[in-house]
Amino acid sequence: MCKTTILAHNENITIAQCNNCKVLNIWRAGVLMNFSFEQFNAFCTATKKLCFDDYLEIRPDGKEVVILSTPFPDISLVFTREEWQEFFIKIDEALYMKRIYELVYY
C-alpha cells in the first residue's frame, strides 16, 4: 500500500506524493490530476510562465477566467484570478516541500 505525503494543503487544494509509485497528485475542486515527478516538474515549469491577463477569457456569467487545455480535448481546467494565484502558491509550497523531503530521506 502506498504511503502518501501531503506537500501542500488548504481548503481548496491538496498536493500529495507517493514516493513508492513516484506519483504526485493534485486534488482540486472535483478534479484529480496525477503526474509522475518529471511530469509535475514540466507542468510547473510550463504553467508558471503563464500570465493570467495574457490568457484571460470571459465566462458566460461575466467572470474572468483562464482556461488551461489538457491532453484530452474535451477536458480543460478553469481558474478565476483568485484560484490561479492560490493554485500557484500551493504549487510553490509543494515544490519546496518535495525538495525538503528529497534532502531528508534520500
C-alpha positions as CSV (number, residue, x, y, z in Angstrom):
1,M,0.0,0.0,0.0
2,C,1.2,3.5,-0.8
3,K,2.2,5.9,1.9
4,T,1.1,9.4,0.9
5,T,2.9,12.5,2.0
6,I,1.0,15.8,1.8
7,L,3.2,18.5,0.4
8,A,0.7,21.4,0.4
9,H,-2.9,21.8,1.5
10,N,-5.6,24.3,2.1
11,E,-9.4,24.2,1.9
12,N,-9.4,24.1,-1.9
13,I,-6.2,22.3,-3.0
14,T,-4.2,19.3,-1.7
15,I,-1.0,18.3,-3.3
16,A,0.4,14.9,-2.2
17,Q,3.1,12.5,-3.4
18,C,3.7,8.7,-3.2
19,N,7.4,8.0,-3.1
20,N,6.9,4.3,-3.9
21,C,4.9,4.9,-7.0
22,K,6.7,8.1,-8.0
23,V,3.3,9.8,-8.5
24,L,2.2,13.3,-7.4
25,N,-1.5,14.1,-7.1
26,I,-3.2,17.5,-7.2
27,W,-6.7,17.4,-5.8
28,R,-8.7,20.5,-6.7
29,A,-12.5,21.2,-6.8
30,G,-13.7,17.8,-8.1
31,V,-10.6,17.2,-10.2
32,L,-7.7,14.8,-9.5
33,M,-4.6,15.3,-11.6
34,N,-1.9,12.6,-11.5
35,F,1.7,13.3,-12.5
36,S,5.0,11.4,-12.5
37,F,7.6,13.5,-10.6
38,E,9.1,14.5,-14.0
39,Q,5.6,15.4,-15.5
40,F,4.9,17.6,-12.4
41,N,8.1,19.5,-12.8
42,A,7.3,20.0,-16.5
43,F,3.8,21.1,-15.7
44,C,5.0,23.6,-13.1
45,T,7.7,25.0,-15.5
46,A,5.2,25.4,-18.4
47,T,2.3,26.9,-16.4
48,K,4.2,29.2,-14.1
49,K,5.4,31.2,-17.2
50,L,1.7,32.0,-18.0
51,C,0.4,35.4,-17.0
52,F,-3.3,35.3,-16.2
53,D,-4.0,38.6,-18.1
54,D,-2.4,37.2,-21.3
55,Y,-4.9,34.3,-21.4
56,L,-8.0,36.0,-20.0
57,E,-11.4,34.8,-21.2
58,I,-14.9,35.8,-20.0
59,R,-17.3,33.1,-18.8
60,P,-20.9,33.3,-19.9
61,D,-21.7,34.7,-16.4
62,G,-19.2,37.5,-17.0
63,K,-16.4,36.3,-14.6
64,E,-12.8,36.5,-15.8
65,V,-11.1,33.1,-16.1
66,V,-8.1,31.3,-17.7
67,I,-8.8,28.0,-19.4
68,L,-5.9,25.5,-19.5
69,S,-6.1,22.8,-22.0
70,T,-5.3,19.2,-21.1
71,P,-4.1,16.3,-23.3
72,F,-7.8,15.4,-23.5
73,P,-9.5,17.8,-25.9
74,D,-12.8,17.7,-24.1
75,I,-11.4,18.4,-20.6
76,S,-10.0,21.8,-19.6
77,L,-9.0,23.3,-16.3
78,V,-10.7,26.7,-15.4
79,F,-9.3,29.2,-12.9
80,T,-10.6,32.5,-11.7
81,R,-7.8,35.0,-10.9
82,E,-8.0,34.1,-7.1
83,E,-7.9,30.4,-7.9
84,W,-5.0,30.9,-10.2
85,Q,-3.0,32.7,-7.5
86,E,-3.9,30.2,-4.9
87,F,-3.0,27.3,-7.2
88,F,0.5,28.6,-7.8
89,I,1.1,29.4,-4.1
90,K,0.3,25.7,-3.4
91,I,2.5,24.6,-6.3
92,D,5.4,26.6,-5.0
93,E,4.8,25.2,-1.5
94,A,4.6,21.6,-2.8
95,L,7.8,22.1,-4.9
96,Y,9.6,23.4,-1.8
97,M,8.4,20.6,0.5
98,K,9.2,17.9,-2.2
99,R,12.7,19.2,-2.2
100,I,12.9,19.1,1.6
101,Y,11.7,15.5,1.7
102,E,14.3,14.6,-1.0
103,L,17.1,16.1,1.1
104,V,15.9,14.5,4.3
105,Y,15.1,11.0,3.0
106,Y,17.5,10.4,0.1
